[in-house]
Amino acid sequence: MTATTALQSHAQNGKAIAVSNTFKRTTCVSINIQAPNEVVWALLTNAADFPRWNSTIVSMHGEIKKGGKVKLKSTLDSKRTFKLKVTAFEPERKMIWADGMAPFFKGTRTYLLSPTGDGRVNFTMEETMSGLMFPLAAKSIPDFKESFEQYAADLKKEAEIISTIK
């Protein structure tokens, strides 16, 4: 079992966990959603619609596709605009967003969708911040657990509403 798999297995039912060491912090949340995979994916890939359903997002602009660039403002730091690049994109399965200046400081957020076979999908979101400068920045970076839990809850709620309408 890899460290990521172990972390995901503990971050179930919408409860986020975080694991830190000197040069890295990883936060993870996972939740089952009673909705088709394509509904959840559509929500995760429509940047303009995020602020409507996701209470952790102040604004988001850009294209969520392979190589796409996104500008995001979060409730954790609404004065800062995060400039992200979509570095991996496997439709209805996985995507990764990244920012930073590796190896000095890098943040990557991974989104995973795994259909459970019973009309539900397991959504997992994991963010890792790492690099040589991480120890200097670590104290000024807020804890993401509560925000991750809210993000997952908002996604679940919206996807399940949409699924009952269809």
DRENDO-1510 file (C-alpha; in Angstrom, 1 decimal, always signed):
<recs>
REC; n; res; u; v; w
REC; 1; MET; +0.0; +0.0; +0.0 .
REC; 2; THR; +1.5; +3.4; -1.0 .
REC; 3; ALA; +1.4; +6.4; +1.3 .
REC; 4; THR; -1.2; +8.0; -0.9 .
REC; 5; THR; -3.4; +4.9; -0.8 .
REC; 6; ALA; -3.1; +4.7; +2.9 .
REC; 7; LEU; -4.0; +8.4; +3.4 .
REC; 8; GLN; -7.0; +8.0; +1.1 .
REC; 9; SER; -8.2; +5.0; +3.0 .
REC; 10; HIS; -8.3; +7.1; +6.2 .
REC; 11; ALA; -10.0; +10.1; +4.6 .
REC; 12; GLN; -13.4; +8.6; +4.2 .
REC; 13; ASN; -17.0; +9.8; +4.7 .
REC; 14; GLY; -16.1; +13.4; +4.0 .
REC; 15; LYS; -13.7; +13.7; +7.0 .
REC; 16; ALA; -10.4; +15.2; +5.9 .
REC; 17; ILE; -7.0; +14.2; +7.3 .
REC; 18; ALA; -3.6; +15.8; +7.0 .
REC; 19; VAL; -0.1; +14.4; +7.3 .
REC; 20; SER; +3.0; +16.6; +7.6 .
REC; 21; ASN; +6.7; +16.4; +7.8 .
REC; 22; THR; +9.5; +18.9; +7.5 .
REC; 23; PHE; +9.3; +19.4; +3.7 .
REC; 24; LYS; +5.7; +18.3; +2.9 .
REC; 25; ARG; +2.1; +18.5; +4.0 .
REC; 26; THR; -0.7; +16.4; +2.4 .
REC; 27; THR; -4.4; +16.9; +3.0 .
REC; 28; CYS; -7.0; +14.4; +1.7 .
REC; 29; VAL; -10.7; +14.0; +1.8 .
REC; 30; SER; -12.9; +11.3; +0.2 .
REC; 31; ILE; -16.7; +10.9; +0.0 .
REC; 32; ASN; -19.2; +8.7; -1.7 .
REC; 33; ILE; -21.7; +10.6; -3.9 .
REC; 34; GLN; -25.0; +9.2; -5.1 .
REC; 35; ALA; -24.7; +10.5; -8.6 .
REC; 36; PRO; -23.3; +9.3; -12.0 .
REC; 37; ASN; -19.6; +9.8; -12.6 .
REC; 38; GLU; -20.3; +12.2; -15.5 .
REC; 39; VAL; -22.4; +14.6; -13.3 .
REC; 40; VAL; -19.6; +14.9; -10.7 .
REC; 41; TRP; -17.0; +15.4; -13.5 .
REC; 42; ALA; -19.1; +18.1; -15.2 .
REC; 43; LEU; -19.2; +20.0; -11.9 .
REC; 44; LEU; -15.4; +19.7; -11.4 .
REC; 45; THR; -14.6; +20.9; -14.9 .
REC; 46; ASN; -16.8; +24.0; -15.2 .
REC; 47; ALA; -14.7; +26.8; -13.8 .
REC; 48; ALA; -17.3; +29.5; -14.2 .
REC; 49; ASP; -19.9; +27.5; -12.3 .
REC; 50; PHE; -17.7; +26.7; -9.2 .
REC; 51; PRO; -18.6; +29.8; -7.1 .
REC; 52; ARG; -22.3; +29.0; -7.5 .
REC; 53; TRP; -22.2; +25.5; -5.8 .
REC; 54; ASN; -18.9; +25.5; -4.0 .
REC; 55; SER; -18.8; +27.7; -0.8 .
REC; 56; THR; -15.0; +27.5; -0.6 .
REC; 57; ILE; -14.5; +29.3; -3.9 .
REC; 58; VAL; -14.8; +33.1; -4.2 .
REC; 59; SER; -14.1; +33.1; -7.9 .
REC; 60; MET; -12.6; +30.9; -10.7 .
REC; 61; HIS; -11.8; +31.7; -14.3 .
REC; 62; GLY; -10.1; +29.7; -17.0 .
REC; 63; GLU; -10.3; +26.4; -18.7 .
REC; 64; ILE; -10.2; +23.1; -16.9 .
REC; 65; LYS; -8.7; +20.8; -19.5 .
REC; 66; LYS; -5.3; +19.3; -20.1 .
REC; 67; GLY; -2.8; +22.2; -20.2 .
REC; 68; GLY; -5.5; +24.6; -19.2 .
REC; 69; LYS; -4.9; +27.5; -16.8 .
REC; 70; VAL; -7.1; +28.5; -14.0 .
REC; 71; LYS; -7.2; +31.6; -11.8 .
REC; 72; LEU; -8.8; +30.9; -8.4 .
REC; 73; LYS; -9.7; +32.8; -5.3 .
REC; 74; SER; -10.5; +30.8; -2.2 .
REC; 75; THR; -12.2; +31.6; +1.1 .
REC; 76; LEU; -9.0; +30.6; +2.9 .
REC; 77; ASP; -7.2; +33.6; +1.3 .
REC; 78; SER; -9.6; +35.7; -0.8 .
REC; 79; LYS; -6.9; +38.4; -1.4 .
REC; 80; ARG; -4.7; +36.0; -3.2 .
REC; 81; THR; -5.3; +34.7; -6.7 .
REC; 82; PHE; -3.9; +31.2; -7.3 .
REC; 83; LYS; -2.6; +30.7; -10.8 .
REC; 84; LEU; -2.9; +27.0; -11.5 .
REC; 85; LYS; -2.2; +24.7; -14.5 .
REC; 86; VAL; -4.0; +21.5; -15.2 .
REC; 87; THR; -1.1; +19.1; -15.6 .
REC; 88; ALA; -3.1; +15.8; -15.9 .
REC; 89; PHE; -6.5; +15.2; -17.3 .
REC; 90; GLU; -8.2; +11.8; -17.7 .
REC; 91; PRO; -11.9; +12.6; -18.4 .
REC; 92; GLU; -14.3; +11.3; -15.7 .
REC; 93; ARG; -11.4; +9.7; -13.8 .
REC; 94; LYS; -8.5; +12.0; -12.7 .
REC; 95; MET; -7.0; +15.4; -13.0 .
REC; 96; ILE; -4.2; +17.3; -11.3 .
REC; 97; TRP; -3.7; +21.0; -10.8 .
REC; 98; ALA; -0.3; +22.4; -10.0 .
REC; 99; ASP; +1.3; +25.7; -9.0 .
REC; 100; GLY; +4.6; +26.8; -7.6 .
REC; 101; MET; +8.3; +26.9; -8.4 .
REC; 102; ALA; +9.6; +23.3; -7.9 .
REC; 103; PRO; +11.9; +22.3; -6.2 .
REC; 104; PHE; +11.6; +25.4; -4.0 .
REC; 105; PHE; +7.8; +25.2; -3.4 .
REC; 106; LYS; +5.2; +23.3; -5.2 .
REC; 107; GLY; +1.5; +22.6; -4.7 .
REC; 108; THR; -0.4; +19.8; -6.5 .
REC; 109; ARG; -4.1; +19.0; -6.1 .
REC; 110; THR; -5.3; +15.7; -7.4 .
REC; 111; TYR; -9.0; +14.9; -8.0 .
REC; 112; LEU; -10.0; +11.2; -8.4 .
REC; 113; LEU; -13.3; +9.7; -9.3 .
REC; 114; SER; -14.0; +6.0; -8.8 .
REC; 115; PRO; -17.4; +4.6; -9.7 .
REC; 116; THR; -18.5; +2.2; -7.0 .
REC; 117; GLY; -20.7; +0.1; -9.3 .
REC; 118; ASP; -23.9; +0.8; -7.5 .
REC; 119; GLY; -24.8; +4.2; -9.0 .
REC; 120; ARG; -22.4; +6.1; -6.7 .
REC; 121; VAL; -19.0; +7.5; -7.3 .
REC; 122; ASN; -16.2; +7.9; -4.8 .
REC; 123; PHE; -14.7; +11.4; -4.9 .
REC; 124; THR; -11.2; +11.9; -3.5 .
REC; 125; MET; -9.3; +15.2; -3.4 .
REC; 126; GLU; -5.7; +15.4; -2.2 .
REC; 127; GLU; -3.4; +18.3; -2.0 .
REC; 128; THR; +0.4; +18.1; -1.4 .
REC; 129; MET; +2.6; +21.1; -0.7 .
REC; 130; SER; +6.3; +20.5; -0.7 .
REC; 131; GLY; +9.7; +21.7; -1.5 .
REC; 132; LEU; +12.9; +23.2; -0.1 .
REC; 133; MET; +11.1; +26.4; +1.0 .
REC; 134; PHE; +8.1; +24.6; +2.6 .
REC; 135; PRO; +9.5; +24.7; +6.1 .
REC; 136; LEU; +9.7; +28.5; +5.9 .
REC; 137; ALA; +6.2; +28.9; +4.6 .
REC; 138; ALA; +4.5; +26.1; +6.6 .
REC; 139; LYS; +3.4; +28.2; +9.6 .
REC; 140; SER; +1.7; +30.8; +7.3 .
REC; 141; ILE; -0.3; +28.2; +5.4 .
REC; 142; PRO; -3.7; +27.5; +6.9 .
REC; 143; ASP; -5.0; +24.1; +7.8 .
REC; 144; PHE; -7.1; +22.8; +4.8 .
REC; 145; LYS; -9.1; +20.1; +6.6 .
REC; 146; GLU; -12.2; +22.1; +7.2 .
REC; 147; SER; -12.2; +23.7; +3.8 .
REC; 148; PHE; -11.7; +20.2; +2.1 .
REC; 149; GLU; -14.6; +18.8; +4.1 .
REC; 150; GLN; -16.8; +21.7; +3.0 .
REC; 151; TYR; -15.7; +21.3; -0.6 .
REC; 152; ALA; -16.6; +17.6; -0.6 .
REC; 153; ALA; -19.9; +18.2; +1.1 .
REC; 154; ASP; -20.8; +21.0; -1.4 .
REC; 155; LEU; -19.9; +18.7; -4.4 .
REC; 156; LYS; -21.9; +15.8; -3.0 .
REC; 157; LYS; -25.0; +18.1; -2.4 .
REC; 158; GLU; -24.9; +19.6; -5.8 .
REC; 159; ALA; -24.2; +16.4; -7.7 .
REC; 160; GLU; -27.1; +14.6; -5.9 .
REC; 161; ILE; -29.5; +17.5; -6.5 .
REC; 162; ILE; -28.7; +17.4; -10.2 .
REC; 163; SER; -29.0; +13.6; -10.3 .
REC; 164; THR; -32.5; +13.7; -8.8 .
REC; 165; ILE; -33.6; +16.3; -11.5 .
REC; 166; LYS; -32.4; +14.2; -14.4 .
</recs>
